[in-house]
Amino acid sequence: MLSQTTEYALRAMACLALQPESLVPTNVVAERTRVPGNYLAKVLQQLAGAGLIAGRRGVGGGYRLAKPAERITLLEIINAVGTLKRIESCPLGISTHGPLLCPLHRALDDAAAALIARFDGVTLQALIDDPRTPSKPLCETTPATLTVGGKARA
């Protein structure tokens, strides 16, 4: 449904929202979100270009949210790295369809409209404060397996 880049962007933003007052180094975000570092760097650049995060290079550098998590919607994050849009005319260019969509494309447009409304109605803060589960969006803050005495432990 959503691209891998979108998933990575949502994970990165959740990670930064969990530490709103701190600059979080890229390698720490990569580890916590389980996103490859090189890929993450590109995603973070897109998020910064959209004005959702701010960064500082060098020693002590990293990224932080550019505005409070309660003012960032999931739709903003999604649109920063990709697009989620409605179908406005026949994607096949069939002239007899005019402004009307066929039943298939109408159903797809209805689904897109519902997703857009849902994602626009959820803030990053609401995601973090979700009372339905005790876990945070990233589920863990450390890798699933640790090495103890040269042996992997779950």
Helices and strands as residue ranges (DSSP letters): H 4-17, H 26-33, H 37-49, E 53-56, E 62-65, G 69-71, H 74-81, G 95-97, H 103-120, H 124-128, E 146-148, E 151-153
